[in-house]
Amino acid sequence: MNALGRIIAQRIRLQGPISLAAFMADALGHPEHGYYRRADPFGKAGDFITAPEISQMFGELIGLWCAEVWRLMGAPDAFRLVELGPGRGTLMADALRAAKVLPGFAAAASIHLVETSPALRERQEAALADRDVAWHDGFGDVPAGPMILVANEFFDALPVHQFQRTPDGWRERLVALDADRFVLAAARAPSPAEVLIPEAIRLSAPDGAVVEVSPAAISTARAIAERLEAEGGAALIIDYGHTAHGVGETLQAVRRHKYHDILADPGEADLTAHVDFAALADAARPHVAIHGPVTQGAFLKNLGIEMRARQLSQRATEEQRQDIESALHRLIGPAEMGTLFKVLALSDRGLAPPPGLENDAGTG
């Protein structure tokens, strides 16, 4: 058992089994041994690759989206450009470069990155060396003011609780110890977090069904929406997940681009779960307009990614053209990221529908 495993094991010995959400929070965010506190996990040498690392086209289109939203906001002289979980800073760097096409945007934007990893903050600082950047440990630390927020593959890393329907009702899955191994065990009594299970599922799911809920994701979506309601602006959430509430286990661990045991080697593998976009929308709807979710493929096509790929290919070598085509397919292909990943936008109710989602039937 590694160092973090020994810390968690001692906690379980003293306090009893813990929730999967608590285990996930420690595995990802422990101050010394958490996954996001250690070295850069991105890229071929890391554990996974995100859309901004696949192609500059992704960040460029997000930048143009932000610039158009700023124009729809009335082009305020100052606003907060916020990114949650900004990785290596690649998306923000590409976005700012593309957004220069709209005069005044760059000067009006103050950049705020919500990032807890010291290693990734260093990478972000290098990528954005020509800009003044403020870093924050949490969204609540971002100063007040009109805001455009981007969260790409952020919500999937927020801790989830798992519940299983039994003949005695819903029981939370806990992490327990069996000798020196972590194992899953059912709670003996109901959990207060059970109230977060969508009512239709809570009442009708069959015995054996498993459902995941994320109080952290719900509270973050609500906080963003309340901020937009009070200060104005829009938020763009891109992640993999499902558009409607559902049952099933999606929590997974990835290490060196391969699936890994979710309970093994805490802090050394990435832990993520599919995002419940319906839950995010439900949390935000009392405060803001909801746009989407739509698939990432549809969203990027609406923003003109195919045209951008053709533009890049015109001045590229044959090898570069193949790379551009491969990246395009990976970002929008139905069997790749195009369908699995979804896009949800939130905006203050006085704002016109943001680009890429204007004609979505889910807007409301």
Secondary structure, DSSP 8 states (H G I E B T S, - for coil): --HHHHHHHHHHHHH--EEHHHHHHHHHH-TTT-GGGSS--BSTTSSB--HHHH-HHHHHHHHHHHHHHHHHTT--S-EEEEEES-TTSHHHHHHHHHHTTSTTHHHHEEEEEE---HHHHHHHHHHTTTS-EEEESSGGGS-SS-EEEEEES-GGGS--EEEEEETTEEEEEEEEEETTEEEEEE-SS--GGGGGS-HHHHHH--TT-EEEE-HHHHHHHHHHHHHHHHH-EEEEEEEEEESS---S---EEEETTEEE-TTSSTTSSEEE--EEHHHHHHHHTTTSEEEEEEEHHHHHHHHTHHHHHHHHHHTS-HHHHHHHHHHHHHHH-TTTHHHHEEEEEEE-TTS---TT-TT-TT--
